Amino acid sequence: MGFSLEDMDMSVSCLEASYKHVKACVSENHGMKVSIPYISQVKRKCGLHVGQNHTLSRTENARAPQCPPEKKTAIMDALKHFQMI
């Protein structure tokens, strides 16, 4: 089972660009997979709204891994593509 951006409506407005859209854009343009927590980290650093579920830690002393620079760049490109930044 494959995935193609041709099947996805890429005319999504910046308010409607979901994590799924961002992940697909990064995969298509940069050939890498990114996680929702990484997308949330980058969105938060850009001052964008992040849903409450993506900011809560599951354990009291949990430390979220930091998004690697190459993935941060790819996510930023996707956010620019959707005109979110």
Residue frames as qw, qx, qy, qz and C-alpha x, y, z in Angstrom:
[[0.000, 0.890, 0.455, 0.000, 0.00, 0.00, 0.00],
 [0.477, 0.151, 0.025, 0.865, 1.56, 3.27, -1.11],
 [0.068, -0.807, -0.363, 0.462, 0.96, 6.90, -0.42],
 [0.420, 0.333, 0.349, 0.768, 0.88, 9.66, -2.97],
 [0.025, -0.413, -0.238, 0.879, 0.45, 13.38, -2.59],
 [0.161, -0.075, -0.588, -0.789, -1.49, 13.27, -5.86],
 [0.356, -0.476, -0.791, -0.149, -4.39, 11.78, -3.91],
 [0.317, -0.556, -0.480, 0.600, -4.25, 14.55, -1.31],
 [0.142, 0.909, 0.294, 0.258, -5.79, 17.97, -1.68],
 [0.600, -0.093, -0.145, 0.781, -2.75, 20.23, -1.46],
 [0.004, -0.582, -0.191, -0.791, -4.90, 23.36, -1.58],
 [0.544, -0.600, -0.543, 0.220, -5.39, 23.09, 2.16],
 [0.024, -0.883, 0.058, -0.466, -5.42, 26.48, 3.83],
 [0.265, 0.432, -0.644, 0.572, -2.99, 27.26, 6.63],
 [0.516, -0.316, 0.408, -0.683, -5.75, 26.86, 9.19],
 [0.936, 0.031, 0.037, -0.350, -6.58, 23.37, 7.96],
 [0.560, 0.505, -0.649, 0.108, -3.07, 21.94, 7.51],
 [0.863, -0.465, 0.066, -0.188, -3.04, 18.97, 9.85],
 [0.459, -0.593, 0.650, 0.125, -0.12, 17.01, 11.20],
 [0.779, 0.232, 0.570, 0.116, -0.96, 14.43, 8.53],
 [0.514, 0.849, 0.086, 0.088, -0.51, 17.07, 5.82],
 [0.109, -0.885, 0.453, 0.011, 2.78, 18.26, 7.28],
 [0.666, -0.307, 0.673, 0.099, 4.09, 14.68, 7.57],
 [0.754, 0.473, 0.438, 0.126, 3.10, 13.96, 3.95],
 [0.321, 0.940, -0.103, 0.056, 4.75, 17.13, 2.68],
 [0.318, -0.741, 0.589, 0.050, 8.00, 16.36, 4.53],
 [0.754, -0.035, 0.648, 0.102, 7.97, 12.79, 3.23],
 [0.668, 0.668, 0.309, 0.110, 7.35, 13.86, -0.36],
 [0.274, 0.938, -0.149, 0.149, 9.84, 16.76, -0.45],
 [0.129, -0.767, 0.603, -0.181, 12.60, 15.53, 1.86],
 [0.750, 0.170, -0.634, -0.077, 12.20, 11.75, 1.86],
 [0.212, 0.139, -0.789, 0.559, 12.09, 11.46, 5.63],
 [0.474, -0.599, -0.619, -0.183, 9.53, 10.66, 8.27],
 [0.024, 0.341, -0.410, 0.845, 8.82, 13.05, 11.11],
 [0.260, -0.403, -0.844, 0.242, 6.84, 12.46, 14.27],
 [0.200, -0.822, -0.410, -0.339, 3.97, 14.51, 15.62],
 [0.551, -0.734, -0.138, 0.372, 6.00, 15.55, 18.71],
 [0.503, -0.111, 0.260, 0.817, 8.74, 16.92, 16.41],
 [0.078, 0.576, 0.471, 0.663, 6.15, 18.87, 14.41],
 [0.408, -0.836, -0.366, -0.035, 4.70, 20.19, 17.67],
 [0.597, -0.490, -0.009, 0.635, 8.14, 21.30, 18.88],
 [0.344, 0.128, 0.355, 0.860, 8.78, 23.25, 15.68],
 [0.127, -0.710, -0.501, -0.479, 5.28, 24.77, 15.66],
 [0.514, -0.774, -0.292, 0.228, 5.72, 25.84, 19.29],
 [0.536, -0.317, 0.125, 0.773, 9.11, 27.45, 18.51],
 [0.162, 0.307, 0.449, 0.823, 7.42, 29.38, 15.68],
 [0.192, 0.114, 0.361, -0.906, 4.69, 30.61, 18.03],
 [0.494, -0.101, -0.578, -0.642, 1.96, 28.55, 16.36],
 [0.721, -0.274, 0.270, -0.577, -0.94, 26.97, 18.22],
 [0.322, 0.195, -0.927, -0.002, -0.30, 23.41, 19.33],
 [0.716, -0.394, -0.382, -0.431, -3.12, 21.23, 20.60],
 [0.525, -0.643, 0.410, -0.377, -3.10, 20.40, 24.28],
 [0.984, -0.083, 0.153, -0.033, -2.57, 16.66, 23.70],
 [0.778, 0.471, -0.149, 0.387, 0.72, 17.36, 21.93],
 [0.092, 0.719, -0.380, 0.575, 2.15, 19.37, 24.80],
 [0.723, -0.534, 0.253, -0.358, 1.35, 17.12, 27.73],
 [0.165, 0.453, -0.871, 0.095, 3.90, 14.66, 29.03],
 [0.788, -0.195, -0.503, -0.297, 2.68, 11.14, 29.72],
 [0.744, -0.336, -0.441, 0.374, 4.91, 10.78, 32.76],
 [0.318, -0.923, -0.130, 0.172, 5.92, 13.28, 35.37],
 [0.393, -0.703, 0.386, 0.450, 9.67, 13.36, 34.62],
 [0.769, 0.402, 0.423, 0.263, 9.56, 12.63, 30.89],
 [0.137, -0.639, 0.318, 0.687, 12.04, 14.35, 28.61],
 [0.733, 0.625, 0.238, -0.125, 11.03, 14.75, 25.02],
 [0.673, -0.064, 0.366, 0.640, 13.83, 14.18, 22.50],
 [0.092, 0.710, -0.083, -0.693, 14.79, 17.32, 20.62],
 [0.749, 0.623, 0.214, -0.072, 14.02, 17.48, 16.93],
 [0.677, -0.141, 0.344, 0.635, 17.20, 16.95, 14.86],
 [0.001, 0.574, -0.143, -0.807, 18.25, 19.99, 12.78],
 [0.029, 0.062, -0.758, -0.649, 17.61, 18.30, 9.41],
 [0.073, -0.519, -0.848, -0.073, 14.08, 17.35, 10.43],
 [0.059, -0.684, -0.335, 0.645, 13.47, 20.82, 11.87],
 [0.015, 0.372, -0.416, -0.830, 14.43, 22.32, 8.50],
 [0.081, -0.191, -0.871, -0.445, 12.14, 19.90, 6.65],
 [0.090, -0.640, -0.725, 0.238, 9.22, 20.70, 8.98],
 [0.040, -0.610, -0.063, 0.789, 9.84, 24.43, 8.59],
 [0.039, 0.132, -0.647, -0.750, 9.73, 24.00, 4.80],
 [0.113, -0.426, -0.876, -0.195, 6.38, 22.20, 5.10],
 [0.098, -0.690, -0.503, 0.511, 4.97, 24.92, 7.37],
 [0.002, 0.467, -0.244, -0.850, 6.08, 27.52, 4.82],
 [0.028, -0.116, -0.833, -0.540, 4.46, 25.46, 2.05],
 [0.170, -0.616, -0.768, -0.047, 1.15, 25.64, 3.89],
 [0.043, 0.606, 0.040, 0.793, 1.72, 29.35, 4.61],
 [0.642, -0.652, -0.399, 0.064, 1.63, 28.79, 8.36],
 [0.507, -0.633, 0.033, 0.584, 4.82, 30.79, 8.83]]
